[in-house]
Amino acid sequence: MTVGKRKNTGLSKSLILKGIQCRKALWLKKNPPDFELPPKPDLEARFRLGTEVGILAQQLFPGGTEVPFEGLSFPAQLARTKKLIENGAEVIYEASFSRGGIFVKVDILVRDGSSWQIHEVKMGTSVKEVNLDDVAVQHYVLAGCGLDISRSFLVHIDNSYVRQGAIDVQRLFHSEEITTEVLARQGAMPDLVENLRETLRGAGEPDIDIGPWCTAPYECDYIPYCWQHIPEGSIFELRGKGVDKFGFYRKGIVRLADLPLDKLHGVQRFQAEATLEQKDVTDVDAIRAFLDTLWYPLCHLDFETFDTPIPPFDGIRPYQKIPFQYSLHIERGEGAEPVHFEYLAQPKVDPRKGLAEKLIAEIPEGACVLTYNQAFEKSVLRELADLFPDLADDLYKRIDNVRDLMVPFKKRHLYRWSMRGSYSIKEVLPALVADLSYEGLSVADGGMAMLAYHEMCAAKPERLAEIRRDLLEYCALDTLAMVRILGVLRRVAKEI
């Protein structure tokens, strides 16, 4: 008689939350498919930030003892937690518990007389449903281990806090009691756990199709695997809101060509018709009218910003966008070769004053300032003006002269079907300028630029020069792309 390999049905808090979102994702986590998933450096960065936030939140309850994850086996973590409780510890950081094969760690466990309080720390700025499920799992395990849980709290970032001097943890964090919501979930917990274990006992991956759960509450790691059957030119390429894409998918309508056009309206119908007919749109009069709003000197401007839950400098709120870099291509007159200027902050130094002063010096007072999505650049400039009253007049003169290169594409004055319904510069550039591309760059979008800045602040000297080079190359391409796109608009206005 051959005994089959016993299925690993061990669970953790994170695995249960994954299973709540999608049981197939849980199964794939335990049984990785023979499929190469793309790296997700943003998740690694978020994990590092989450660790920093969690450590800082421990100051809300000082004097506690940590049960570290690194360097201790699971049994050792459980034993240390048990000993701390028995010895009368008042506060335990990362307390570890296991019930029926479910392992959890509690961010901050606080003694409350003969009972205990759970304090779960999150980087977000409000309580979400998934946070309630998170703490409900902890309560379930701790109660099963014999602890009486009196109250549960979700500790999250208060984004109204403005740093002045040392971080005030009492104001940076907001603690919200969620005891009632956590208790309400306890009755369903045994069935939920058994359902997830049954999934893991299964011989093969669950027959669960794609759906809205692929991206809510989090974007699933296995989207590239589970979405392999979706072809190019599918209904999921439609931009914006309107048609119920999954509704049509469940009816067997996947290809855009099979979707009844009378079910579409507005920009989605425009995109579908242009794509299916490979139709381009050129409104020469509208393009000329847009070009008439520009003048020389013409300054193509692009900012890169970072944000973080823990404000790094005075006068900053959590998650406030902080400019650390800009690129500037200046056309002095018609036919003149663009001149390039750039700024990239030194790591761990407040960049705003130096950036603002250099920008004012390089953009002539009466110049036209051309951006791609002016709302973003204007917001950066306004915040700088509010922060530095001595520079406000000069900055507002530049703000008044801002124009938006995105306008003719957003309004479909010039549209190419290969833009796939988007007016993002990442789609517009390849459709109009074949010899210029973001492909192959180490930093290829704003999100990667932010990650590169955070990495730069922690990098060793030998890596620092490489990161700076990558950032400068990317940001310079953004404004060079604007120069070339504007050149296309000028040629179109003259040729017809």
C-alpha positions as CSV (number, residue, x, y, z in Angstrom):
1,M,0.0,0.0,0.0
2,T,1.4,3.4,-1.0
3,V,0.8,6.3,1.4
4,G,0.3,9.6,-0.5
5,K,2.1,12.7,0.6
6,R,0.2,14.5,3.3
7,K,-1.1,17.8,2.2
8,N,0.3,20.9,4.0
9,T,-2.8,22.6,5.3
10,G,-1.0,24.9,7.7
11,L,-2.3,28.4,7.7
12,S,-1.2,31.9,8.8
13,K,-3.0,35.2,9.0
14,S,-1.7,36.3,5.6
15,L,-2.7,33.0,4.0
16,I,-6.2,33.2,5.4
17,L,-6.6,36.7,4.1
18,K,-5.4,35.5,0.7
19,G,-7.9,32.7,0.8
20,I,-10.7,35.1,1.7
21,Q,-9.9,37.0,-1.4
22,C,-9.6,34.0,-3.6
23,R,-9.2,30.3,-2.7
24,K,-7.3,29.6,-5.9
25,A,-4.7,32.2,-4.9
26,L,-4.3,30.4,-1.6
27,W,-3.8,27.0,-3.3
28,L,-1.3,28.5,-5.7
29,K,0.6,30.0,-2.8
30,K,1.0,26.5,-1.3
31,N,1.5,24.8,-4.7
32,P,3.4,27.2,-6.9
33,P,2.6,26.8,-10.6
34,D,5.3,26.1,-13.2
35,F,5.1,29.6,-14.4
36,E,7.5,32.5,-14.1
37,L,5.8,35.4,-12.3
38,P,7.2,38.8,-12.9
39,P,9.1,40.5,-9.9
40,K,7.2,43.0,-7.8
41,P,9.7,45.3,-6.3
42,D,7.0,47.6,-5.1
43,L,5.7,44.9,-2.7
44,E,9.2,44.6,-1.2
45,A,9.4,48.3,-0.7
46,R,5.9,48.4,0.9
47,F,7.0,45.6,3.2
48,R,10.1,47.6,4.3
49,L,7.9,50.7,4.9
50,G,5.4,48.6,6.8
51,T,8.2,47.3,9.1
52,E,9.3,50.9,9.8
53,V,5.8,52.0,10.6
54,G,5.3,49.0,12.9
55,I,8.5,49.6,14.8
56,L,7.6,53.3,15.2
57,A,4.1,52.5,16.5
58,Q,5.6,50.5,19.3
59,Q,6.4,53.8,20.9
60,L,2.7,54.2,21.6
61,F,3.2,51.5,24.2
62,P,6.8,51.9,25.3
63,G,8.7,49.4,27.4
64,G,7.4,46.3,25.7
65,T,9.4,43.2,24.7
66,E,9.6,42.0,21.1
67,V,9.3,38.4,19.9
68,P,11.4,38.6,16.8
69,F,10.5,36.8,13.6
70,E,14.1,36.7,12.3
71,G,16.4,34.2,14.0
72,L,13.8,32.3,15.9
73,S,11.9,29.2,14.8
74,F,8.1,29.2,15.1
75,P,8.2,27.0,18.2
76,A,10.8,29.3,19.8
77,Q,8.6,32.3,19.1
78,L,5.6,30.6,20.6
79,A,7.6,29.5,23.7
80,R,9.0,33.0,24.2
81,T,5.5,34.6,24.0
82,K,4.1,32.1,26.5
83,K,7.0,32.8,28.9
84,L,6.5,36.6,28.7
85,I,2.8,36.2,29.4
86,E,3.5,33.9,32.4
87,N,6.1,36.3,33.7
88,G,3.6,39.2,33.8
89,A,4.7,41.2,30.7
90,E,2.5,44.3,30.2
91,V,3.3,44.9,26.5
92,I,4.5,42.4,23.9
93,Y,5.5,43.3,20.4
94,E,5.0,40.7,17.7
95,A,3.5,38.3,20.1
96,S,3.3,34.8,18.5
97,F,0.4,32.3,18.8
98,S,-0.7,29.1,17.1
99,R,-4.1,27.4,17.2
100,G,-4.9,24.3,15.2
101,G,-2.1,24.9,12.7
102,I,-2.8,28.7,12.3
103,F,0.1,30.9,13.1
104,V,-0.3,34.6,13.9
105,K,1.8,37.5,15.2
106,V,0.2,40.4,17.0
107,D,1.8,43.8,16.3
108,I,1.2,45.0,19.9
109,L,-0.4,43.0,22.6
110,V,-1.3,45.0,25.7
111,R,-2.3,43.6,29.1
112,D,-5.7,44.9,30.2
113,G,-6.2,43.6,33.8
114,S,-6.7,39.9,33.4
115,S,-7.5,40.4,29.7
116,W,-5.6,41.6,26.7
117,Q,-5.9,44.2,23.9
118,I,-5.0,43.6,20.3
119,H,-3.4,46.6,18.5
120,E,-2.9,46.0,14.8
121,V,-0.8,48.6,13.0
122,K,-1.4,49.5,9.3
123,M,0.2,52.0,6.9
124,G,-3.2,53.0,5.6
125,T,-5.1,56.1,6.6
126,S,-8.5,54.5,7.5
127,V,-10.0,51.2,8.5
128,K,-10.8,48.8,5.6
129,E,-12.8,45.6,5.5
130,V,-9.7,43.5,5.0
131,N,-8.2,45.1,8.2
132,L,-11.3,43.8,10.1
133,D,-10.8,40.3,8.8
134,D,-7.1,40.6,9.7
135,V,-7.8,41.3,13.4
136,A,-10.6,38.8,13.5
137,V,-8.2,36.0,12.6
138,Q,-5.9,37.2,15.4
139,H,-8.8,37.2,17.9
140,Y,-9.9,33.7,16.8
141,V,-6.4,32.3,17.4
142,L,-5.7,34.1,20.6
143,A,-9.1,33.2,22.1
144,G,-8.4,29.6,21.1
145,C,-5.1,29.7,23.0
146,G,-7.0,30.7,26.2
147,L,-6.5,34.5,26.2
148,D,-9.4,36.7,27.0
149,I,-9.4,39.6,24.5
150,S,-11.2,42.6,25.9
151,R,-10.8,45.1,23.0
152,S,-9.3,45.3,19.5
153,F,-7.9,48.4,17.8
154,L,-6.7,49.3,14.3
155,V,-3.8,51.7,14.5
156,H,-3.4,53.6,11.3
157,I,-1.7,56.7,9.9
158,D,-3.4,60.1,10.6
159,N,-2.7,62.0,7.4
160,S,-3.7,65.4,8.9
161,Y,-0.5,65.3,11.0
162,V,2.2,67.8,10.0
163,R,5.7,67.1,11.3
164,Q,7.5,69.8,13.2
165,G,10.7,68.6,14.9
166,A,10.9,65.0,16.1
167,I,8.1,62.7,15.1
168,D,5.1,62.9,17.5
169,V,3.9,59.3,17.4
170,Q,0.7,60.2,19.4
171,R,-0.3,62.5,16.5
172,L,1.1,60.5,13.6
173,F,-1.1,57.5,14.5
174,H,-4.8,57.3,15.0
175,S,-6.2,54.3,17.0
176,E,-9.7,53.2,16.1
177,E,-11.6,50.6,18.2
178,I,-13.0,47.8,16.1
179,T,-14.0,45.3,18.8
180,T,-17.6,45.0,17.7
181,E,-16.7,44.3,14.1
182,V,-14.1,41.7,15.1
183,L,-16.5,39.9,17.4
184,A,-19.2,39.8,14.7
185,R,-16.8,37.8,12.5
186,Q,-16.0,35.1,15.1
187,G,-19.0,32.9,14.5
188,A,-18.1,32.3,10.8
189,M,-14.4,31.7,11.5
190,P,-14.5,27.9,12.1
191,D,-16.3,27.3,8.8
192,L,-14.0,29.7,7.0
193,V,-10.9,27.9,8.3
194,E,-12.3,24.5,7.4
195,N,-13.2,25.7,3.9
196,L,-9.7,26.9,3.3
197,R,-8.2,23.7,4.6
198,E,-10.5,21.7,2.3
199,T,-9.2,23.8,-0.6
200,L,-5.6,22.9,0.4
201,R,-6.5,19.2,0.6
202,G,-7.7,19.3,-3.0
203,A,-5.8,17.3,-5.6
204,G,-5.6,20.3,-8.0
205,E,-6.0,24.0,-8.2
206,P,-9.6,25.2,-7.6
207,D,-11.8,25.8,-10.6
208,I,-12.2,29.5,-9.9
209,D,-12.3,31.9,-12.9
210,I,-11.0,35.4,-13.0
211,G,-13.2,38.2,-11.6
212,P,-13.2,41.4,-9.6
213,W,-11.5,39.5,-6.8
214,C,-8.3,39.5,-8.8
215,T,-7.7,43.1,-7.8
216,A,-9.7,43.6,-4.6
217,P,-8.8,44.2,-1.9
218,Y,-5.3,43.7,-3.3
219,E,-3.9,43.0,-6.8
220,C,-3.2,39.3,-6.8
221,D,0.3,38.0,-7.5
222,Y,-1.1,35.3,-9.9
223,I,-2.8,37.6,-12.4
224,P,-0.2,36.8,-15.1
225,Y,-0.9,33.1,-14.6
226,C,-4.7,33.1,-14.2
227,W,-5.2,35.6,-17.1
228,Q,-3.1,33.7,-19.7
229,H,-6.2,32.8,-21.7
230,I,-7.2,36.4,-22.2
231,P,-6.1,37.4,-25.8
232,E,-4.9,40.8,-27.0
233,G,-7.8,42.9,-28.2
234,S,-10.0,41.8,-25.3
235,I,-12.9,43.7,-23.7
236,F,-10.6,44.2,-20.7
237,E,-8.6,46.7,-22.7
238,L,-11.5,49.1,-22.6
239,R,-10.5,52.2,-20.6
240,G,-12.6,53.9,-18.0
241,K,-16.0,53.0,-16.6
242,G,-19.1,51.9,-18.4
243,V,-19.7,48.4,-19.6
244,D,-19.6,45.5,-17.2
245,K,-16.6,43.7,-18.6
246,F,-16.9,40.7,-16.3
247,G,-20.6,40.5,-17.0
248,F,-19.9,40.0,-20.7
249,Y,-17.0,37.7,-20.0
250,R,-19.3,35.4,-18.1
251,K,-21.5,35.3,-21.1
252,G,-18.5,34.2,-23.2
253,I,-17.8,37.5,-24.8
254,V,-14.0,38.1,-24.5
255,R,-12.8,39.7,-27.7
256,L,-13.6,43.3,-28.3
257,A,-14.7,42.4,-31.8
258,D,-17.5,40.3,-30.4
259,L,-18.9,43.0,-28.1
260,P,-22.0,44.7,-29.4
261,L,-21.0,48.3,-29.9
262,D,-24.5,49.5,-29.0
263,K,-23.7,48.5,-25.4
264,L,-20.9,51.0,-25.3
265,H,-21.1,54.7,-24.8
266,G,-18.7,57.7,-24.8
267,V,-15.0,57.1,-24.7
268,Q,-15.3,53.3,-24.5
269,R,-17.3,53.3,-27.8
270,F,-14.8,55.7,-29.3
271,Q,-11.9,53.4,-28.3
272,A,-13.7,50.2,-29.5
273,E,-14.6,51.6,-32.9
274,A,-11.1,53.1,-33.4
275,T,-9.4,49.8,-32.4
276,L,-11.6,47.6,-34.5
277,E,-11.4,49.8,-37.6
278,Q,-7.8,50.8,-36.9
279,K,-9.0,54.3,-37.3
280,D,-7.0,57.4,-36.5
281,V,-8.4,60.8,-35.7
282,T,-6.8,64.2,-36.5
283,D,-8.6,67.5,-35.8
284,V,-6.2,70.0,-37.5
285,D,-8.1,73.1,-36.5
286,A,-8.2,72.0,-32.8
287,I,-4.5,71.2,-32.9
288,R,-3.7,74.6,-34.4
289,A,-5.8,76.3,-31.7
290,F,-3.9,74.4,-29.0
291,L,-0.5,75.4,-30.5
292,D,-1.7,79.0,-30.6
293,T,-1.8,78.9,-26.8
294,L,1.9,78.3,-26.5
295,W,4.8,80.7,-26.9
296,Y,8.6,81.0,-26.6
297,P,10.7,80.5,-24.6
298,L,9.0,77.1,-24.2
299,C,10.0,75.1,-21.1
300,H,9.0,71.4,-21.0
301,L,8.8,70.5,-17.3
302,D,8.4,67.2,-15.5
303,F,8.7,66.5,-11.7
304,E,9.3,63.2,-9.9
305,T,8.0,62.9,-6.4
306,F,8.1,60.5,-3.5
307,D,5.8,59.9,-0.6
308,T,6.1,58.0,2.6
309,P,3.8,57.3,5.7
310,I,6.4,58.7,8.1
311,P,7.1,62.4,7.2
312,P,10.9,62.7,6.7
313,F,11.1,66.5,7.0
314,D,9.4,69.3,8.8
315,G,6.2,70.8,7.3
316,I,5.3,67.5,5.7
317,R,2.2,65.3,6.1
318,P,2.1,61.5,5.7
319,Y,1.9,60.6,2.0
320,Q,2.5,64.1,0.9
321,K,4.1,64.2,-2.6
322,I,7.6,65.6,-2.2
323,P,9.4,66.7,-5.4
324,F,13.0,65.4,-5.5
325,Q,13.8,65.7,-9.2
326,Y,12.9,67.6,-12.3
327,S,13.8,67.7,-15.9
328,L,13.6,70.7,-18.1
329,H,14.0,71.0,-21.9
330,I,13.9,74.7,-23.0
331,E,13.2,75.8,-26.6
332,R,14.4,79.4,-26.8
333,G,12.7,80.1,-30.1
334,E,11.3,78.5,-33.2
335,G,13.7,76.0,-34.7
336,A,16.1,76.3,-31.8
337,E,17.7,73.1,-30.4
338,P,16.2,72.4,-26.9
339,V,18.6,72.9,-24.0
340,H,18.4,70.5,-21.1
341,F,18.5,71.3,-17.4
342,E,18.0,68.9,-14.5
343,Y,17.9,68.6,-10.7
344,L,18.2,65.5,-8.6
345,A,18.3,65.8,-4.8
346,Q,20.9,64.3,-2.5
347,P,19.4,61.5,-0.5
348,K,18.0,62.1,3.0
349,V,18.1,65.9,2.5
350,D,15.0,68.0,2.2
351,P,15.1,68.8,-1.5
352,R,12.3,71.4,-1.7
353,K,14.1,74.7,-1.2
354,G,17.1,73.9,-3.5
355,L,14.8,72.5,-6.1
356,A,12.5,75.6,-6.1
357,E,15.4,78.0,-6.3
358,K,17.1,76.2,-9.1
359,L,13.8,75.9,-11.0
360,I,13.1,79.7,-10.7
361,A,16.6,80.4,-12.0
362,E,16.3,78.2,-15.0
363,I,12.7,79.0,-16.2
364,P,12.6,82.6,-17.5
365,E,9.9,84.7,-15.8
366,G,7.7,85.1,-18.9
367,A,8.3,81.6,-20.4
368,C,5.5,79.2,-21.4
369,V,5.8,76.2,-19.0
370,L,4.6,73.1,-20.8
371,T,3.7,70.0,-18.7
372,Y,2.0,66.7,-19.3
373,N,-0.9,66.7,-16.9
374,Q,-0.8,70.2,-15.5
375,A,-2.8,69.4,-12.4
376,F,0.1,67.5,-11.0
377,E,2.9,70.0,-11.8
378,K,0.7,72.9,-10.6
379,S,0.0,71.2,-7.3
380,V,3.8,70.7,-6.7
381,L,4.5,74.3,-7.5
382,R,1.7,75.6,-5.3
383,E,2.9,73.6,-2.3
384,L,6.4,75.0,-2.8
385,A,4.9,78.5,-3.0
386,D,3.0,77.9,0.2
387,L,6.0,76.6,2.0
388,F,8.5,79.3,0.9
389,P,6.8,82.8,1.0
390,D,10.0,84.4,-0.2
391,L,9.7,82.4,-3.4
392,A,5.9,82.5,-3.8
393,D,5.8,85.4,-6.3
394,D,8.3,83.9,-8.6
395,L,6.6,80.5,-8.4
396,Y,3.1,81.8,-9.0
397,K,4.4,83.6,-12.1
398,R,5.5,80.2,-13.5
399,I,2.2,78.6,-12.4
400,D,0.2,81.2,-14.3
401,N,2.1,80.3,-17.5
402,V,1.6,76.5,-17.2
403,R,0.0,74.8,-20.2
404,D,-0.9,71.2,-20.7
405,L,0.4,69.0,-23.6
406,M,-2.0,66.3,-22.6
407,V,-5.0,68.4,-23.7
408,P,-5.1,67.6,-27.4
409,F,-4.8,63.8,-26.6
410,K,-7.3,63.8,-23.8
411,K,-9.8,65.6,-26.0
412,R,-9.0,63.3,-28.9
413,H,-7.9,66.1,-31.2
414,L,-5.2,63.7,-32.2
415,Y,-5.8,60.0,-31.6
416,R,-4.1,56.9,-32.9
417,W,-5.9,53.6,-32.5
418,S,-2.6,52.1,-31.2
419,M,-2.9,54.3,-28.1
420,R,-5.5,51.8,-26.8
421,G,-7.9,54.4,-25.5
422,S,-5.2,56.1,-23.3
423,Y,-3.9,59.6,-23.4
424,S,-0.9,58.7,-21.1
425,I,2.4,59.8,-22.4
426,K,3.5,56.1,-22.1
427,E,1.0,55.2,-24.8
428,V,1.1,58.5,-26.8
429,L,4.9,58.4,-27.3
430,P,5.2,55.0,-29.0
431,A,2.2,55.8,-31.2
432,L,3.7,59.0,-32.5
433,V,7.5,58.7,-32.1
434,A,8.9,55.3,-33.2
435,D,12.5,56.0,-32.4
436,L,12.0,57.0,-28.7
437,S,11.0,54.5,-26.0
438,Y,11.0,53.8,-22.3
439,E,11.7,50.1,-23.0
440,G,14.9,48.9,-21.5
441,L,15.2,51.6,-18.9
442,S,16.0,50.6,-15.3
443,V,13.5,53.2,-14.2
444,A,10.6,53.4,-16.6
445,D,7.7,55.1,-14.8
446,G,6.9,57.4,-11.8
447,G,6.4,54.5,-9.4
448,M,9.8,53.0,-10.2
449,A,11.3,56.5,-9.8
450,M,9.9,56.7,-6.3
451,L,11.2,53.3,-5.4
452,A,14.6,54.3,-6.8
453,Y,14.6,57.4,-4.6
454,H,13.9,55.3,-1.5
455,E,16.6,52.9,-2.5
456,M,19.0,55.8,-3.0
457,C,18.4,56.9,0.6
458,A,19.5,53.5,1.8
459,A,22.1,52.6,-0.9
460,K,25.8,52.0,-0.4
461,P,28.1,54.5,-2.1
462,E,29.0,52.2,-4.9
463,R,25.3,51.7,-5.8
464,L,24.4,55.4,-5.4
465,A,25.9,56.6,-8.7
466,E,24.1,53.9,-10.7
467,I,20.7,54.8,-9.2
468,R,21.3,58.5,-9.8
469,R,22.2,57.8,-13.4
470,D,19.0,55.7,-13.9
471,L,16.8,58.5,-12.4
472,L,18.4,61.2,-14.5
473,E,18.0,59.1,-17.7
474,Y,14.3,58.4,-17.0
475,C,13.3,62.0,-16.1
476,A,15.2,63.5,-19.0
477,L,13.3,61.1,-21.4
478,D,10.0,62.4,-20.0
479,T,10.7,65.9,-21.2
480,L,12.4,64.9,-24.4
481,A,9.3,62.9,-25.1
482,M,7.3,66.0,-24.7
483,V,9.6,67.9,-27.1
484,R,9.2,65.2,-29.7
485,I,5.4,64.8,-29.3
486,L,5.0,68.6,-29.6
487,G,7.0,68.3,-32.8
488,V,4.5,65.9,-34.2
489,L,1.7,68.2,-33.4
490,R,3.5,71.1,-35.2
491,R,4.1,69.0,-38.3
492,V,0.5,67.9,-38.4
493,A,-0.7,71.5,-38.1
494,K,1.6,72.5,-41.1
495,E,1.1,69.5,-43.4
496,I,-2.7,69.6,-43.8
